[in-house]
């Protein structure tokens, strides 16, 4: 089987120490679903397979869902190598629906989709309305990664996020991360969110927590934003 070809490659790169480490970072996933392959090695493998084993790659990309977390990560890293934007769109739609943990949702960065921003945003808006926690988180990460600069940011993106009804730690933390980055990159556009309590208390206070943990903020800035904490 073709899958066993790629799986054997993954197992050769795995080690128990990294398996324990990865599993500890992702408590929602049982350790049996981890092989223990470091992310840099997964990315390197994706580039090598794309270059030398295209037929095996094509078969692997049509074999969703995968069993191991590293298989799912590798799937995303392989999609990042795709140069055909139309094929990428179709494959991304299928892949995103299988997201089942933060590690995979945060690792995938389909930059090529930025060649068709309207379509990408349409996809993000649909994902943000999903009932799947990690699809919603992925949508937020996409807005943070590709649409958080003066050329691509729109106030409506914040409105989309505000309308998320699913109250979940992984979603709330993604929102907080997004806003923490927004206040640094686009301070004038994000300046109102804390003074006017744009988000509910859990997310509001998570934003302040993320700011306090960030190395991008000065001590003065951290003290300033800390004043907005809701008791």
C-alpha positions as CSV (number, residue, x, y, z in Angstrom):
1,X,0.0,0.0,0.0
2,X,1.2,3.5,-0.8
3,X,0.2,4.8,2.7
4,X,2.7,2.3,4.2
5,X,5.4,3.8,2.1
6,X,5.0,7.2,3.6
7,X,4.2,5.8,7.0
8,X,7.4,3.9,7.0
9,X,9.2,7.2,6.2
10,X,7.6,8.8,9.2
11,X,8.4,5.9,11.6
12,X,12.0,6.1,10.6
13,X,12.1,9.7,11.8
14,X,10.2,9.2,15.0
15,X,11.5,8.9,18.5
16,X,9.9,8.2,21.9
17,X,11.2,11.4,23.5
18,X,9.5,13.6,20.9
19,X,6.4,11.4,21.1
20,X,6.1,12.1,24.8
21,X,6.8,15.8,24.3
22,X,4.2,16.2,21.4
23,X,1.6,14.3,23.4
24,X,2.1,16.6,26.4
25,X,1.4,19.6,24.2
26,X,-1.8,18.2,22.9
27,X,-3.8,16.7,25.9
28,X,-7.0,16.3,23.8
29,X,-5.3,13.6,21.7
30,X,-4.3,10.2,23.1
31,X,-0.6,9.4,22.9
32,X,-1.3,6.4,20.7
33,X,-2.0,8.8,17.9
34,X,1.5,10.3,18.0
35,X,4.6,8.8,16.3
36,X,7.1,11.3,17.6
37,X,8.4,13.1,14.5
38,X,9.7,16.7,15.1
39,X,8.0,19.4,13.0
40,X,11.2,20.4,11.1
41,X,11.7,16.8,10.0
42,X,8.1,16.7,8.8
43,X,8.6,19.8,6.7
44,X,11.8,18.5,5.2
45,X,10.2,15.2,4.4
46,X,7.3,17.0,2.7
47,X,9.7,18.9,0.4
48,X,11.6,15.7,-0.4
49,X,8.5,13.6,-1.1
50,X,7.0,16.3,-3.3
51,X,10.2,16.4,-5.3
52,X,10.9,12.7,-5.6
53,X,7.7,10.8,-5.0
54,X,4.8,12.6,-6.6
55,X,2.7,9.5,-7.3
56,X,2.9,8.4,-3.7
57,X,2.1,11.9,-2.6
58,X,-1.0,12.2,-4.8
59,X,-2.3,8.9,-3.4
60,X,-1.5,10.0,0.2
61,X,-3.4,13.2,-0.3
62,X,-6.5,11.4,-1.4
63,X,-6.5,9.0,1.6
64,X,-8.1,11.2,4.3
65,X,-8.6,10.8,7.2
66,X,-5.2,9.7,8.5
67,X,-4.6,7.9,11.8
68,X,-1.5,9.6,13.2
69,X,-1.1,13.3,14.0
70,X,2.1,13.4,12.1
71,X,0.4,12.0,9.0
72,X,-2.1,14.9,9.2
73,X,0.7,17.4,9.7
74,X,2.6,16.0,6.8
75,X,-0.6,16.2,4.7
76,X,-0.8,20.0,5.3
77,X,2.9,20.5,4.7
78,X,2.5,18.6,1.4
79,X,-0.4,20.8,0.4
80,X,1.8,23.9,1.0
81,X,4.0,22.6,-1.9
82,X,1.1,22.7,-4.4
83,X,1.5,25.2,-7.2
84,X,-1.9,24.7,-8.8
85,X,-4.3,27.0,-6.9
86,X,-7.5,25.4,-8.2
87,X,-6.3,21.9,-7.1
88,X,-5.2,23.4,-3.8
89,X,-8.6,24.9,-3.1
90,X,-10.3,21.6,-3.6
91,X,-7.8,19.7,-1.5
92,X,-7.8,22.3,1.3
93,X,-11.6,22.2,1.5
94,X,-11.4,18.4,2.2
95,X,-8.4,18.6,4.5
96,X,-9.8,21.3,6.7
97,X,-12.9,19.3,7.5
98,X,-10.6,16.6,9.1
99,X,-8.9,19.0,11.6
100,X,-9.1,17.5,15.1
101,X,-6.5,19.2,17.2
102,X,-4.7,22.6,17.6
103,X,-1.3,21.3,16.5
104,X,-2.6,20.4,13.0
105,X,-4.8,23.5,12.7
106,X,-2.0,25.8,13.6
107,X,0.7,24.2,11.5
108,X,-0.9,24.5,8.0
109,X,-0.2,27.7,6.1
110,X,-1.6,27.6,2.5
111,X,0.0,30.8,1.3
112,X,-0.8,30.1,-2.4
113,X,-4.5,30.8,-1.6
114,X,-3.6,34.5,-1.2
115,X,-3.4,34.6,-5.0
116,X,-7.2,34.6,-4.9
117,X,-8.0,36.6,-1.7
118,X,-11.8,36.9,-2.3
119,X,-12.1,33.1,-2.5
120,X,-9.8,32.6,0.5
121,X,-11.9,35.0,2.6
122,X,-15.1,33.3,1.5
123,X,-13.6,30.0,2.7
124,X,-12.5,31.5,6.0
125,X,-15.9,33.0,6.6
126,X,-17.5,29.6,6.1
127,X,-14.9,27.9,8.3
128,X,-15.5,30.4,11.1
129,X,-19.1,29.3,11.2
130,X,-18.2,25.6,11.5
131,X,-19.3,23.5,14.5
132,X,-15.8,21.9,14.5
133,X,-13.7,23.6,17.1
134,X,-10.4,23.2,15.2
135,X,-11.9,24.4,11.9
136,X,-13.0,27.6,13.6
137,X,-9.5,27.9,15.2
138,X,-7.9,27.3,11.8
139,X,-10.0,30.1,10.3
140,X,-8.9,32.6,13.0
141,X,-5.3,31.5,12.5
142,X,-5.7,32.2,8.8
143,X,-7.0,35.7,9.4
144,X,-4.0,36.3,11.8
145,X,-1.4,34.9,9.4
146,X,-2.6,36.4,6.1
147,X,-5.0,39.2,6.8
148,X,-3.5,41.2,9.7
149,X,-1.7,44.0,7.9
150,X,-2.8,47.4,6.5
151,X,-3.3,46.0,3.0
152,X,-5.5,43.0,3.9
153,X,-7.2,43.7,7.2
154,X,-10.9,44.7,7.2
155,X,-13.0,45.6,10.3
156,X,-15.5,42.9,9.2
157,X,-13.0,40.2,10.1
158,X,-13.3,41.3,13.7
159,X,-17.1,41.2,13.4
160,X,-16.9,37.6,12.0
161,X,-14.8,36.6,15.0
162,X,-17.1,38.4,17.5
163,X,-20.1,36.4,16.2
164,X,-18.5,33.1,17.0
165,X,-20.9,31.5,19.4
166,X,-18.9,28.4,20.3
167,X,-17.4,28.9,23.8
168,X,-14.2,26.8,23.8
169,X,-10.8,27.2,25.2
170,X,-8.9,26.6,21.9
171,X,-11.1,29.0,20.1
172,X,-11.0,31.6,22.8
173,X,-7.2,31.4,22.9
174,X,-7.0,31.8,19.2
175,X,-9.1,34.9,19.3
176,X,-6.9,36.3,22.1
177,X,-3.8,35.5,20.1
178,X,-5.3,37.2,17.0
179,X,-6.1,40.4,19.0
180,X,-2.8,40.4,20.8
181,X,-1.1,40.4,17.4
182,X,-3.6,42.9,16.1
183,X,-2.8,45.4,18.8
184,X,0.8,45.3,17.9
185,X,0.5,45.3,14.1
186,X,-2.6,47.5,13.7
187,X,-2.9,49.4,17.0
188,X,-5.3,52.1,15.6
189,X,-7.7,49.5,14.2
190,X,-7.7,47.3,17.4
191,X,-7.4,50.1,20.0
192,X,-11.1,50.0,20.9
193,X,-11.5,46.2,21.7
194,X,-10.4,46.4,25.4
195,X,-11.7,49.8,26.5
196,X,-15.1,49.0,25.0
197,X,-15.2,45.4,26.0
198,X,-15.7,44.2,22.5
199,X,-15.5,40.6,23.5
200,X,-17.0,38.7,26.4
201,X,-15.1,38.4,29.7
202,X,-13.3,35.1,29.1
203,X,-11.9,36.3,25.7
204,X,-11.3,39.8,27.0
205,X,-9.2,38.6,29.9
206,X,-7.4,36.1,27.7
207,X,-6.3,38.9,25.4
208,X,-4.7,40.7,28.4
209,X,-3.1,37.4,29.4
210,X,-1.6,36.9,26.0
211,X,-0.3,40.5,26.0
212,X,1.4,39.9,29.4
213,X,3.1,36.8,28.1
214,X,4.3,38.4,24.8
215,X,7.8,39.6,24.2
216,X,6.5,42.0,21.6
217,X,5.1,44.4,24.3
218,X,7.0,46.6,26.6
219,X,6.5,46.6,30.3
220,X,4.7,50.0,30.1
221,X,2.4,48.6,27.4
222,X,1.6,45.5,29.5
223,X,0.8,47.6,32.5
224,X,-1.4,49.8,30.4
225,X,-3.5,46.9,29.0
226,X,-3.6,45.2,32.4
227,X,-5.8,48.0,33.7
228,X,-8.6,46.8,31.4
229,X,-8.9,43.4,33.1
230,X,-12.5,42.5,34.0
231,X,-12.7,41.3,37.6
